[in-house]
Amino acid sequence: MSKESDRLFAQPLPLVQDFAFNEAVVRVFPDMIKRSVPGYPTIVENIGVLAAQFAQPHSVLYDLGSSLGAVTQALRRHVKSEDCRVIAVDNSSAMVERCSEYLHAQDSMFQELLPVEVIEADILRLEFQPASLVALNFTLQFIQPAQRLPLLSRIRQALLPGGALILSEKLRFNDAEEHALLTELHIAFKRANGYSELEIAQKRSALENVMLPDSLEEHRERLLAAGFSKVVPWFQCLNFASLIALP
């Protein structure tokens, strides 16, 4: 896996472009997400642990917005159900190419892993197969708000009885003081991981038009509107959280 440090926003930029999952981001993505998302390694590994409780024989497990395949690798390490397979989907060609390389490396290190198919596609246009587990790990926040409920409704329709959706997202908070506190604590987390004030400010500018977080209440209401019967938060660290939604 790439060890290149994230220095994408370290120098003053004359114009901060909207954030995109391009080749430059792919090269530094493991370092970027580890230093930017508190609890990320814990979330990823435990998605695999949780998935093992919901995965059913002869079914599909989806990793939607798979980026470099961290969740896919966790699913393959933990799920032992017979004849399961993973479908990893991302719309970035650079991500898909590097993800395929990482999964090939995983195949060489472990035996009897679940088969995996990596697809370059828009998840909004994907024809879902019957699935026992769907992971949306920091993906929904990059989809336009009006398209979120239709996507979740289609995922709900594809889920088998007894399956689950695992949804991880950055949160915003309706209480202004709570939002301000957790935002400042998140900035402190990034400072502690070596990001400068310039890097923090420029990356915030790059993300403000493309990453649009919801509150926990909005996630819960939308998931229930999509047809899920129960929504259970299982992890939160600062303003990042992960939920289990049951059909």
Secondary structure, 3 states (H helix, E strand, C coil): CCCCCCCCCCCCCCCCCCCCCCHHHHHHHHHHHHHHCCCHHHHHHHHHHHHHHHCCCCCEEEEECCCCCHHHHHHHHHCCCCCCEEEEEECCHHHHHHHHHHHHHHHHHCCCCCCEEEEECCHHHCCCCCEEEEEEECCHHHCCHHHHHHHHHHHHHHEEEEEEEEEEEEECCCCHHHHHHHHHHHHHHHHHCCCCHHHHHHHHHHHCCCCCCECHHHHHHHHHHCCCCEEEEEEEECCEEEEEEEC
